[in-house]
Amino acid sequence: AVFTVSSPKEAEMAKVLENTFRNVNIALINEMTILAQKMGIDIWEVIEAAATKPFGFMPFYPGPGIGGHCIPIDPFYLTYIARKHDSHTRLIEAASEINDEMPQYILRRLMMLLNESKKCLNGAKIILLGIAYKGDIDDTRESPALKVLELLYQAKADVTIVDPYVEAFKWEGIVKRTEPLLRNRVREADAVLITTAHKNGVDYRMVCEEASLVFDTKNILKTFDVDRSRVFVL
């Protein structure tokens, strides 16, 4: 269906509003997730319960950040235009800051999980499972997994990048290639960090059988019949 508006300005603002709406609501859930984790509350169960309300609530879900060519970009475009009109979009800018900080939070959580096993991130063998910005696609534009990868390298982790949809991607001016998800590699890893919710192409049962630690930042494993005894969610 086509909805006609009065001018291209309204059409463009509608697109920016929709993407900014998602950016702000994802930031709210990400901030609630950080608080819930400190309080020992399962944020995924909270969202599921809140979504039973038949009106007034739309579920959004936490993750390692936001990616793609729309949601991370449009809010910054809007704040830039707002300044030209002597306006300060405080809520929108705060939301972008929260989402941009999620990769750092992911890394801190991973470090804590490794520490509980008396392991250090420096030198740890980490399988980064997912480099695309969302599940079941090969697009890595603005993917939060790229920032997570950068932080892992800064921490001197030994990283294996796995993504069944992405054979290669550009990162800091070079082409990096992903690797296959091998059973022995999963068994030898100190942690598997899931950063993309691929529903197809990943043997999650094998991952959960062989990995000593799985940090699932997308809660994708909830949809599969797997052993979750060594799985931790965001």
N, C-alpha and C positions, 0 to 999 in steps of 0.2 A: 504494500500500500504506500501511496505517496501522500505526505502531509505538506501542504503549501503554506509558506510563511510570507510575510509582507516584503522581506528584503534579504539579500545574502548575509547581512549583519546578524539578523535573528537566526538564520540557519547555522551560521558559524558559531554563534554563542550557544545554541542548543547543543552542538557537538562538544564544545568546551565544558558546558555545564554537566553533561552526562559523564564525561571522563573525570572531571573534578569531583563529582559526587562519589564516584567509586574510589578515587584516591583518598578522600576524606574518611569515608567509612572503613576502608581497609586500615587506615592509620588508627582509627578508633579501636578496631579489633586487635591490632598489633599492640597498642598500648595496654588494652585490657589483658592481653595474653601475658605480657611481662608482669603485670600486677598479680594475675591469677597464679602464675608459677610461683611467685614469692609467697603467696597465701596457701599454696598446696591445693589449688582448685583446678579441675580439669576444664579448660576453656572450651574444648570441643563439645563436651557434654552440656555446658552452659548455653552455647549457641544452638545446639539441637533442641534444648528445652525452650529457649526463647522463641525459636522458629515455629513452635506449636501454636503461638498466638495467631489467630486468623486475620489480624489486621495490624497495621502500624509498625511491623518489624520486617526487615528484609535481611536475611543472613549473609554476612560476609565472613571470610575466613582468614586467619593469620598465615604468615609465610615469611620467607627470607627477604622480602621486599617486593617491589613491583617492577614489571618489565614491559617490553613492547614499544611500539612507536606512538602510542596515544596517551595512556594513563600517566606515565612518568613525565611526559613532555608538556601536555596541554596546561596543567596547573602553573608551570613556570611561565608559559606564554601569557597566561591570564594575569599573573602578578606583575609581569613586565608592563603590560598594557595598563594595568590599574595605576601604576606609579605615574604613567604619563597623564593620568586623569586625577592626580593628587589623591589617590586612594591607597590604603594599606590593607591587603588581604591577609590579615593575621591568622585566621583559622586555616586557610589554604596553605600558607607557608609553614605553619606548625605541622600540618599533616604531612607535607613533603619531607620535613626534617625527620619525623618519626619513622616514616617508611625507609628513608635513606640510611637510617641508623640500624635497621634490622640485621644486615649482614654482620655488623660488629656484635650484636646481641647473640646471633647464631654462633659465632666463634667463641664467645665467652661461655655459652652453655656447653659447647663441645669440649672446651678445656675443662670445665667442671666435671663432666661425665668421664673424661679420661682420667682426671685426678682421682676420682673415686676408685678407679682400678689401678691406682699408683702408676699412672702413665703420664707422660708429658707430650704436649702437642709438637714440640720441637723434635723432629726426627720420626714422629709417628707416621705410620702408613695409613693414609686416608683415601678411601674411594669416594670421590665426588660423583654421586649418581644423579646426573641431569645437569645439562648446561643450557638447554633451551629455556626461554622465559615462561613457557607454560607447557602443559602436557600434550603429548602426541603431535608435536610439530617440530620443525627443524630450525625455527627462527630464534636467534640468540640476541637480537637487538635489545639493548638496555637490560639484559637478563641480570637479575640480582645474583645469580650463581657466578657471574664473572667477578663481581666484587668479593664474594665469598672465596673464590679461587685466589684472588689477589691477596687477601688476608691470610689464607693458608700458606701461600708462598712466603709472605713476610714473616710468618711464625716458624718458617723452616720445616714445614711438614713435607712428607714424601707423598705427593698427590698423584693418584691415578684418576683420570677423567673418563667417565663412562656415560654415553648417551646413545641409545639405539637409533635415534633420529638424526643425530648430528655426527657426520664423519670427520669434519674439520671446521674450524672457526678461526677468525682473526682475533688476536689478543695482543695488544701493545705492539702492533706493527708486524707481528709474525703470525704464521699459520700454525695452529696447534691441532693435533689429531687426537681424537678420542680412541679409547681402547675397548676391546670386548670384555664383557662381564664373565670372568672365568672363576670357576669354583675354588681352585687353589689360591687365587689372588684374594678372593673374599675371605677365605680361611686365614690367610696370613695377615690380613689388614687389622689394624687396631680399631678402626671404626669405619662404618659406611654412613655417609652423610647424604641423605636424600633431599635434593633441592628442587626437583621438578616432578610433578605428579603425572608421570607417564602411566597410563592404564594398560598399554600394550607394549610388547617388546622387551619386558624385563621379567626375569625369573625371580619373583619376590620370595617364593617358597624356598628356593636355594639360598638366597641372601639371608633369610631368617634362620635357616638351618646351620649355615656355616659361619656367619659373622659373630664376633664376640660382642659387638656393640653396634646398634643401628640407631641413628638419630634421624627421625622422620619429621622434617620441617613442614610437610604438606599433609600429614596424616593419611597418606595414600594407602598405607597398609591396612587401615581399618576396613577397606572394601575387599580385602583378600582373606582367604582362609589360610592363615599362616601362624606359626609359633611366634608370639609377640613377647616372650619372656625376657628377651634382651633388647627390646625396642623401647625407645624413649621418643615422645612426641613433643613438638614445640608447645 
